[in-house]
Amino acid sequence: MIRVMLADDQTLVRAGLRSLLQSEPDIELVGEAADGEQTLRVAAQARPDVLLMDIRMPRMDGIEATRRIAAQPALSGIRIVILTTFEHDQYIFRSLRAGASGFLVKDIEPAALLQAVRVVAAGEALLAPSVTRRLIEEYAARSHEPPAAPDLDQLTAREREVLVLVAGGLTNQELAERMSCSVATAKTHVSRVMTKLGARDRVQLVVLAYEWGLVRPGWRDAGPVTRRPS
């Protein structure tokens, strides 16, 4: 069973999500919250696998609640998916940096939302394609000199290649094809990179790769940035 929690200040929204989730035989709703502070308390008690988190809530917004949950080692198993009304929400980047494992808009189709819950529960991360584009545009707009990245010294050349490819949105299957290895080996490479860089999931790897200047918008055509941050 996938244990799911809802955090949204709108009663009607929670009711709709509750009905959808409870209709699935492999999903169990283990808690609900109507504000950020309540979210922290319920999450600590319920320990869900996936937490669907609204951004704009009273008493504490979803970004701060995400940051506090992600900062607690005891709650590291909780995967947070930001679910918001606004696709162009200015908080997309902040949500991912806070530790969210995904970002979806509330006009998503019910079947797609259920699939997203299952994907995140399985340890993957996800972003709506339009959100991924916006995230990259945000990095392009902030194209300053990248910060120093001493953690990269921990990575082998192969692992640096994996980081760049993951930042391009490649799945494990696509990584395996690109690197001429098995899917299991590709998955192992990704896991090692996440462990060495202290990343919660693939989304965090994307953020780090762009932040450190390892990739740039349009990298699929132009190739990865080869200059190493100083």
C-alpha positions as CSV (number, residue, x, y, z in Angstrom):
1,M,0.0,0.0,0.0
2,I,1.1,3.5,-0.8
3,R,0.5,5.8,2.2
4,V,-0.6,9.3,1.1
5,M,-1.2,12.5,3.0
6,L,-3.0,15.7,1.8
7,A,-2.1,19.2,2.8
8,D,-4.4,21.9,1.4
9,D,-6.4,24.7,3.1
10,Q,-9.4,24.3,0.8
11,T,-11.9,21.8,2.1
12,L,-13.4,21.1,-1.3
13,V,-10.0,20.4,-2.8
14,R,-9.2,17.9,-0.1
15,A,-12.5,16.2,-0.5
16,G,-12.0,15.7,-4.2
17,L,-8.5,14.4,-3.7
18,R,-9.6,12.2,-0.8
19,S,-12.3,10.6,-3.0
20,L,-9.9,10.0,-5.8
21,L,-7.2,8.4,-3.7
22,Q,-9.6,6.2,-1.7
23,S,-10.9,4.7,-4.9
24,E,-7.6,3.1,-5.5
25,P,-6.9,-0.4,-4.0
26,D,-3.1,0.3,-3.7
27,I,-3.4,3.7,-2.0
28,E,-4.2,4.5,1.6
29,L,-5.0,8.0,2.8
30,V,-3.3,8.4,6.2
31,G,-3.7,12.0,7.1
32,E,-4.9,15.5,6.1
33,A,-3.9,19.0,7.1
34,A,-5.4,22.5,6.4
35,D,-2.3,24.6,7.2
36,G,1.5,24.4,7.3
37,E,1.9,23.9,11.0
38,Q,-0.7,21.2,11.1
39,T,1.1,19.5,8.2
40,L,4.2,19.2,10.2
41,R,2.4,17.6,13.1
42,V,0.4,15.1,11.0
43,A,3.3,14.2,8.8
44,A,5.4,13.4,11.9
45,Q,2.7,11.1,13.2
46,A,1.5,9.5,10.0
47,R,4.8,9.1,8.2
48,P,3.3,9.0,4.7
49,D,5.2,7.7,1.7
50,V,3.9,10.6,-0.4
51,L,2.7,14.0,0.8
52,L,0.6,16.1,-1.7
53,M,1.4,19.7,-0.6
54,D,-0.3,22.9,-1.5
55,I,1.9,26.0,-1.5
56,R,-0.4,28.8,-0.3
57,M,-1.6,27.8,3.1
58,P,-2.2,29.8,6.3
59,R,0.1,29.8,9.4
60,M,3.0,28.3,7.3
61,D,3.2,28.0,3.5
62,G,3.9,24.7,1.8
63,I,7.5,25.7,0.9
64,E,8.5,26.2,4.5
65,A,6.7,23.1,5.6
66,T,8.5,21.2,2.8
67,R,11.9,22.6,4.0
68,R,11.2,21.6,7.6
69,I,10.1,18.1,6.8
70,A,13.1,17.5,4.4
71,A,15.5,18.7,7.2
72,Q,14.4,16.0,9.6
73,P,16.3,12.7,9.1
74,A,13.4,10.8,10.8
75,L,11.1,12.0,8.0
76,S,13.5,11.4,5.1
77,G,11.2,8.7,3.7
78,I,8.4,11.2,2.9
79,R,8.3,12.2,-0.7
80,I,6.7,15.6,-1.2
81,V,4.8,16.6,-4.4
82,I,3.8,20.3,-4.6
83,L,0.3,20.5,-6.1
84,T,-0.7,24.1,-6.9
85,T,-3.2,26.0,-9.0
86,F,-0.6,28.1,-10.8
87,E,1.6,26.6,-13.4
88,H,3.6,29.8,-13.5
89,D,4.0,30.0,-9.7
90,Q,7.0,32.0,-8.7
91,Y,7.8,29.4,-6.1
92,I,8.6,26.5,-8.3
93,F,12.4,26.8,-7.9
94,R,12.1,27.4,-4.2
95,S,9.9,24.4,-3.7
96,L,12.5,22.1,-5.4
97,R,15.4,23.6,-3.5
98,A,13.4,23.0,-0.3
99,G,13.3,19.3,-0.9
100,A,10.1,18.6,-3.0
101,S,10.3,15.5,-5.2
102,G,7.8,16.8,-7.8
103,F,5.7,19.7,-8.9
104,L,2.3,19.4,-10.5
105,V,-0.6,21.7,-11.3
106,K,-4.1,21.1,-10.0
107,D,-5.6,20.8,-13.5
108,I,-3.8,17.5,-14.0
109,E,-6.0,14.6,-15.1
110,P,-7.0,12.3,-12.2
111,A,-5.3,9.3,-13.8
112,A,-2.1,11.3,-14.3
113,L,-2.2,12.4,-10.6
114,L,-2.6,8.8,-9.5
115,Q,0.3,7.8,-11.7
116,A,2.4,10.6,-10.3
117,V,1.8,9.3,-6.7
118,R,2.9,5.9,-7.7
119,V,6.0,7.2,-9.5
120,V,7.1,9.2,-6.5
121,A,6.4,6.4,-4.1
122,A,8.6,4.2,-6.2
123,G,11.5,6.6,-5.5
124,E,11.5,8.5,-8.8
125,A,10.9,12.2,-9.1
126,L,8.7,14.1,-11.5
127,L,7.9,17.5,-13.0
128,A,5.2,18.5,-15.4
129,P,7.0,19.1,-18.8
130,S,5.8,22.8,-18.8
131,V,7.2,23.1,-15.3
132,T,10.6,21.7,-16.4
133,R,10.8,24.2,-19.2
134,R,10.0,27.0,-16.7
135,L,12.7,25.8,-14.3
136,I,15.3,25.8,-17.1
137,E,14.1,29.3,-18.2
138,E,14.6,30.5,-14.6
139,Y,18.1,29.3,-14.6
140,A,18.8,31.0,-17.9
141,A,17.4,34.2,-16.5
142,R,19.7,33.9,-13.6
143,S,22.7,33.1,-15.7
144,H,25.4,34.4,-13.3
145,E,28.7,32.8,-12.6
146,P,28.0,29.4,-11.0
147,P,29.0,28.9,-7.3
148,A,31.9,26.7,-6.4
149,A,31.1,23.0,-6.4
150,P,33.6,21.1,-4.3
151,D,31.3,18.1,-4.0
152,L,32.0,17.4,-7.6
153,D,35.4,16.2,-6.6
154,Q,33.7,13.1,-5.2
155,L,32.3,12.1,-8.6
156,T,34.1,9.9,-11.1
157,A,34.1,11.0,-14.8
158,R,31.3,8.4,-15.4
159,E,29.3,9.8,-12.5
160,R,29.7,13.4,-13.8
161,E,28.4,12.2,-17.1
162,V,25.4,10.6,-15.4
163,L,24.7,13.8,-13.5
164,V,24.6,15.8,-16.8
165,L,22.3,13.2,-18.5
166,V,19.9,13.1,-15.5
167,A,19.7,16.9,-15.7
168,G,18.6,16.5,-19.3
169,G,15.6,14.5,-18.1
170,L,16.8,11.0,-19.2
171,T,15.1,8.0,-17.6
172,N,17.1,5.0,-16.4
173,Q,16.2,3.2,-19.6
174,E,17.5,6.2,-21.7
175,L,20.6,6.4,-19.5
176,A,21.3,2.7,-20.1
177,E,21.0,3.2,-23.9
178,R,23.2,6.3,-23.9
179,M,25.9,4.7,-21.8
180,S,25.7,1.2,-23.3
181,C,25.0,-0.5,-20.0
182,S,22.1,-2.3,-18.3
183,V,19.2,-0.5,-16.7
184,A,20.3,-1.9,-13.3
185,T,23.7,-0.4,-13.8
186,A,22.4,2.9,-14.8
187,K,20.2,3.0,-11.7
188,T,23.2,2.1,-9.6
189,H,25.1,5.1,-11.1
190,V,22.3,7.5,-10.3
191,S,22.0,6.2,-6.8
192,R,25.7,6.7,-6.2
193,V,25.6,10.2,-7.5
194,M,22.6,11.1,-5.3
195,T,24.4,9.6,-2.3
196,K,27.7,11.4,-2.9
197,L,26.0,14.8,-3.5
198,G,23.4,14.4,-0.7
199,A,20.5,14.7,-3.1
200,R,17.1,13.4,-2.1
201,D,16.1,12.4,-5.6
202,R,16.6,13.1,-9.3
203,V,14.9,16.5,-9.2
204,Q,17.6,17.6,-6.7
205,L,20.2,16.4,-9.1
206,V,18.7,18.5,-11.9
207,V,18.8,21.6,-9.6
208,L,22.4,21.0,-8.6
209,A,23.5,20.4,-12.2
210,Y,22.0,23.7,-13.4
211,E,23.1,25.6,-10.3
212,W,26.7,24.4,-10.8
213,G,26.7,25.3,-14.5
214,L,27.2,21.7,-15.7
215,V,24.4,22.0,-18.2
216,R,22.6,24.9,-19.9
217,P,19.2,25.4,-21.6
218,G,19.3,23.7,-25.0
219,W,22.1,21.4,-23.9
220,R,20.6,18.5,-26.0
221,D,21.6,20.4,-29.1
222,A,24.7,22.2,-27.9
223,G,26.1,19.5,-25.7
224,P,26.9,19.7,-22.0
225,V,29.0,22.4,-20.5
226,T,32.5,21.1,-20.1
227,R,33.9,24.0,-18.0
228,R,34.3,22.9,-14.4
229,P,33.1,25.4,-11.8
230,S,36.1,26.8,-9.9
